[in-house]
Structures are given as C-alpha cells and as structure tokens.
Amino acid sequence: MTIREYLEGRQEFQGARVSAKGELSTTCPFHPDTSPSFSVNVDTGLFLCRSASCGVRGGFYRLFGLLEI
C-alpha cells in the first residue's frame, strides 16, 4: 500500500486535492479548519499544517501515529 492509497482511504482525507507535484491538500485533521491548510507530499510522506495555531509537521510514521491514536 502506498502513502497516497493509505491517506485517500482515511475519512479525514476524503475529497482532498492532489497537485501535479504529488502534494495532497486538505483541511487539518488536528484542529477545526475551514480552508485547506494541511498538506502531505505523497512521495516523501512529509506533512505540514500551515495554520499559525497548529503548525504540526513531520514524516509519514509520525502522521500515522497521530491519526491512529
């Protein structure tokens, strides 16, 4: 299973957009959000929330751990 397949199978990422660069953008699953501030590079697994109040970032294994808790 690829990173992209895992993320697209999760409810938090349903309807997320994937750019030509392979970056998935959606609302952040870790705080209330109304605009897409969260992105994951589906090739590297690196993720980042661009919201000033959140700012969570890391690699795929950290994201996996945060989502599965």
LUMDREN-563731 format. One record per residue: residue number from 1; residue in three letters; y, x, z of N, C-alpha, C in turn. Coordinates in steps of 0.2 Angstrom, whole numbers, m for minus. Atoms other than C-alpha are relative to their C-alpha. Layout:
% LUMDREN-563731
{site NUM; 'ALA'; {Y; X; Z}; {Y; X; Z}; {Y; X; Z}}
...
END
This chain:
% LUMDREN-563731
{site 1; 'MET'; {m6; 4; 0}; {0; 0; 0}; {6; 4; 0}}
{site 2; 'THR'; {m6; m4; 1}; {17; 7; m5}; {5; m3; 5}}
{site 3; 'ILE'; {m6; 2; m4}; {33; 6; 6}; {3; m7; m2}}
{site 4; 'ARG'; {m3; 6; 3}; {40; m7; m6}; {m4; m6; 1}}
{site 5; 'GLU'; {4; 6; m1}; {25; m18; m5}; {0; m2; 7}}
{site 6; 'TYR'; {0; 1; m7}; {25; m17; 14}; {6; m4; 2}}
{site 7; 'LEU'; {m6; 3; m1}; {43; m22; 15}; {1; m7; m3}}
{site 8; 'GLU'; {m1; 7; 4}; {43; m36; 2}; {m5; m5; 3}}
{site 9; 'GLY'; {5; 5; m3}; {28; m44; 12}; {2; m2; 7}}
{site 10; 'ARG'; {m2; 2; m7}; {38; m45; 28}; {6; m5; m1}}
{site 11; 'GLN'; {m5; 6; 0}; {49; m61; 31}; {7; 3; 0}}
{site 12; 'GLU'; {m7; m3; m1}; {64; m50; 36}; {3; 2; m7}}
{site 13; 'PHE'; {m2; m3; 6}; {65; m43; 18}; {m1; m5; m6}}
{site 14; 'GLN'; {1; 5; 5}; {61; m59; 8}; {7; m1; m4}}
{site 15; 'GLY'; {m6; 1; 4}; {74; m61; m6}; {5; 6; 0}}
{site 16; 'ALA'; {m4; m6; 0}; {80; m43; m4}; {1; 3; m7}}
{site 17; 'ARG'; {m1; m3; 7}; {88; m34; m19}; {m2; 7; 0}}
{site 18; 'VAL'; {2; m7; 1}; {81; m18; m26}; {4; 3; m6}}
{site 19; 'SER'; {m4; m3; 6}; {93; m7; m36}; {m4; 4; m4}}
{site 20; 'ALA'; {3; m5; 4}; {89; 4; m50}; {m2; 6; 3}}
{site 21; 'LYS'; {2; m7; m4}; {89; 19; m38}; {m6; m1; 4}}
{site 22; 'GLY'; {5; 1; m4}; {75; 11; m29}; {2; m2; 7}}
{site 23; 'GLU'; {m2; 2; m7}; {85; 5; m14}; {0; m7; 1}}
{site 24; 'LEU'; {1; 7; m1}; {81; m11; m6}; {6; m2; 5}}
{site 25; 'SER'; {m6; 2; m4}; {97; m20; 2}; {m1; m7; 2}}
{site 26; 'THR'; {1; 7; m3}; {96; m35; 14}; {5; 0; 6}}
{site 27; 'THR'; {m4; 0; m7}; {104; m41; 30}; {m5; 4; 5}}
{site 28; 'CYS'; {4; m4; m5}; {99; m31; 45}; {m4; m4; 4}}
{site 29; 'PRO'; {4; 4; m4}; {84; m37; 54}; {1; 1; 8}}
{site 30; 'PHE'; {m1; m2; m7}; {90; m29; 71}; {7; m3; 3}}
{site 31; 'HIS'; {m5; 3; m3}; {106; m39; 73}; {2; m6; m4}}
{site 32; 'PRO'; {m3; 5; 4}; {115; m55; 67}; {4; 2; m5}}
{site 33; 'ASP'; {m3; m3; 6}; {121; m52; 50}; {1; m5; m5}}
{site 34; 'THR'; {m1; 5; 5}; {129; m62; 36}; {0; 3; m7}}
{site 35; 'SER'; {0; m3; 7}; {130; m49; 22}; {m4; 6; 0}}
{site 36; 'PRO'; {5; m6; 0}; {118; m35; 16}; {3; 6; 3}}
{site 37; 'SER'; {m3; m6; m3}; {122; m20; 27}; {m6; 5; 1}}
{site 38; 'PHE'; {6; m3; m1}; {104; m14; 28}; {m3; 3; m6}}
{site 39; 'SER'; {3; m2; 6}; {96; m3; 15}; {m6; 5; 2}}
{site 40; 'VAL'; {6; m4; 0}; {79; 6; 13}; {m1; 3; m7}}
{site 41; 'ASN'; {2; m3; 6}; {75; 19; 0}; {m7; m1; m1}}
{site 42; 'VAL'; {7; 2; 0}; {58; 13; m6}; {m4; 6; m2}}
{site 43; 'ASP'; {4; m6; 1}; {53; 31; m12}; {0; 4; 6}}
{site 44; 'THR'; {0; m5; m5}; {58; 41; 3}; {m2; m4; 7}}
{site 45; 'GLY'; {1; 4; m7}; {57; 27; 17}; {5; 1; 4}}
{site 46; 'LEU'; {m5; m1; m4}; {73; 32; 24}; {4; m7; 0}}
{site 47; 'PHE'; {m3; 6; m1}; {83; 17; 31}; {7; 1; 4}}
{site 48; 'LEU'; {m6; m1; m3}; {101; 14; 37}; {3; m7; 0}}
{site 49; 'CYS'; {m4; 6; 0}; {111; m1; 43}; {8; 3; 0}}
{site 50; 'ARG'; {m7; m3; 1}; {130; 2; 38}; {4; m4; 5}}
{site 51; 'SER'; {m4; 3; m4}; {136; m10; 51}; {3; 4; 6}}
{site 52; 'ALA'; {m3; m4; m5}; {148; m2; 64}; {m3; m2; 7}}
{site 53; 'SER'; {3; 2; m6}; {140; m12; 78}; {m8; 2; 1}}
{site 54; 'CYS'; {7; m1; 0}; {122; m7; 74}; {m2; 8; m2}}
{site 55; 'GLY'; {1; m7; 2}; {120; 10; 64}; {m7; 2; 1}}
{site 56; 'VAL'; {7; m3; m1}; {101; 11; 66}; {m2; 3; m7}}
{site 57; 'ARG'; {2; m4; 6}; {93; 24; 54}; {m6; 3; 2}}
{site 58; 'GLY'; {6; m4; m1}; {78; 34; 52}; {m5; 0; m6}}
{site 59; 'GLY'; {5; m1; 5}; {62; 36; 42}; {m5; m6; 1}}
{site 60; 'PHE'; {5; 5; 1}; {48; 24; 37}; {m4; m2; 7}}
{site 61; 'TYR'; {5; 2; m6}; {37; 26; 53}; {4; m2; 6}}
{site 62; 'ARG'; {m4; 3; m5}; {52; 23; 64}; {1; m8; m1}}
{site 63; 'LEU'; {m1; 7; 2}; {56; 7; 54}; {m6; m4; 2}}
{site 64; 'PHE'; {6; 3; m1}; {38; 2; 55}; {m1; m2; 8}}
{site 65; 'GLY'; {0; 1; m7}; {38; 4; 74}; {5; m5; 3}}
{site 66; 'LEU'; {m5; 5; m3}; {54; m6; 77}; {m2; m7; m3}}
{site 67; 'LEU'; {1; 7; 2}; {48; m20; 66}; {m6; m3; 3}}
{site 68; 'GLU'; {6; 2; m3}; {31; m21; 74}; {0; m2; 8}}
{site 69; 'ILE'; {m1; 1; m7}; {37; m22; 92}; {1; m7; 2}}
END
